[in-house]
């Protein structure tokens, strides 16, 4: 019968897969960074990052949720700041003090804090004591992770703000002390989140390493280019000893190719973690200039990225290979949503390289 050739992805299909994978990763990165900005009370930056994510993927519910929350909080901040100024101008110091306390809780660095703290200082004794208790509570929660933190600079900054606040409180500078105590509280919360994220990332990396061990990773190996079996007719008399047949030469078995294929996937992860464009192009030489530009932009926007790839299956067909993986990266200490990816590789000159990256 007639044998139909197997369909091969066209360049358009390959490019679509690459662009789709890059866009999904970029959207996820922007959303995670927007969440960090929101937690750090940088509402303008959070809105901007979420808007960039929505420009890439208008259907992203996560990006829309972060943007809407940041917009609501920023609007509330502007409203209470205006309320504090109007109340102060009207001579209602009690109302101005309450509104300013809310401003400091939402953003200790808001400009209106600098305008009104000195004038309302005498009214801030209670707020200063409350802020000190909040900073102490945040410090106790953070101290549980202080010893395991890989970067202690966040804890040190929070400690310094707490000491400054205590000194100001002793001097009777209650409004500025309140501001500093709240700044210390926010610093401890940031340090705790970062330490917790680092601990979870380390645990995930250890789990991924265990999953990547040959004994625990399910690997499917297929080789389609083995030589046909040899059938020798029984022409010799019974009892005669036949010489062992010599098999014709063929390509190496699929299992012999797996270590080289796995190394390409490992180097791909190393290239992203190290922001190494040269290494990335070495494992994926068909990277287009436009894709390289987007990749460099992505690297600039991310402070740190840990690539968590667990190989699920390796399928080899001659000089072509398909690798299915489960992937969950940690970006700036925050885990992004797990995805399933498919890497298609080709062998040329004895070396394997990535031809396309898609999602399942």
JOVENUR-V615844 format. One line per field, one symbol per residue. ss: DSSP state (2 for helix, 1 for strand, 0 for the rest). A space follows every 50 residues. Layout:
BEGIN
ss->???
END
This chain:
BEGIN
ss->00000000002222222222222222222222222222200022222222 22222200002222222222222222222222222222200022222222 22222200002222220000222222222222222222222222220000 00222222222222222222000222222222222222222222222222 22222222222200000000000000000000000000000000000000 00022222222222222222222000222222200000222222222222 20001100111111111001111111100110011000111111111100 1111111110
END
